[in-house]
Amino acid sequence: MNLQPLDDRVLVEPIEEEEKVGSLVIPDTAKEKPMMGIVKAIGNDFDLEGKKSLKELLKVGDKVLFGKYAGQEIKINNKKHLVIKREDLLAIVK
C-alpha cells in the first residue's frame, strides 16, 4: 500500500454486501453505508497518555466495525476506502 495514514488514523476498505430482495438487486443509492471493513494500513500513534498504540491493537487484514458516518472516503485503484480516526473504530471482528 502506497498510502500511510497519519497519527491515529487507519485506512479501511469497506465490505459491501450485495443486497437482494427476491430476484431484485437493491441499487447502491438505496443501500445503507457499510459499517465493517478490512484494515489496509495503520498510522503511527503519538502521545496517547498510556493507551496502547494502534499497531498493538490492530494489524493489516483485521476486520473492524466503525461508525456509520465515520471517516473520509477516498478512492484507491477505483476501490472505495475510508481514512478513519481511532475514536471512530468501534470493535475488531473476530
N, C-alpha and C positions, 0 to 999 in steps of 0.2 A: 504494500500500500504506500503510495507516494504522498499521503496526507497524514500529518501528525497533529492531532488536536492539542491545543494549548491548555495549560493549567489543569483545571478539574473537569475537563470535558472528555466525552467519549464519542467516537464515531460508530454509529449503529446502522445496519441495513435492516429496515423494517421487513417483517414477514407478512406478506399479503396473501390472504387465503381467498381463493375464488369462491364466491357465494352463488349458490343456485337455489332457485325455488322451483321445484318440479324440474322441467326441462329449460326453464328460462335462466339466463345468466344475468345477475344484477350488475348494471354498469358502475364504473368507478365513481362517478359523481354521486351515486346514491348510497355508496358504502360508507361505513364508519371508518375513521382513521385507525390503522393498526396500532396496537399498544405493546407489541412484542417484537423483538428484533435480535439480530446476531451482532455481537461486538466485532468490529473490524480494526479499530485502533484505539489506543488509550493515551491520554495526555499525562503529563507529569504534575502531580500534586505539589503544592507549596504551602508552607505554614499552616498545617491542619490542626494545630493545637492538640496533639496527642491522638488524633484519629488515625486509623490505618490508611495507607495510601491506596489509590485506585488499583495500582498494579499488584497490591497484596490481596485485594478483594476480587478483582476481575482478571480475566485473560482473554486474548483474542479467541473468538469462537464460542464464548459463553452466550447463552440465550438470556436476555434480560427483559423485564417488564418496565415500562415507563409511562408517564402521564400522557393522557390523550392528546393534549396540545403542546407537549414538550418539544424542545429543540428547534433548531433552524434547519430547514430542508435544503439539501444541495443535490446535484446530480454528478455522479462519477461514472464514466463509461456508460452513459444512458441508463443508469440504475439510480433509484431514489435512495438517499442516505440522510440520516439526521445527525447533527452535532448536538449532543445533549449534555447539559451540566450535571455534575454529580448529584445535586439535590433533587433533580427530576427523575433519577433512576429509583424505581420502587423495590425491585427484587431481582434475584438471579433465579431463573427457572431451571430446576434440576430434573 
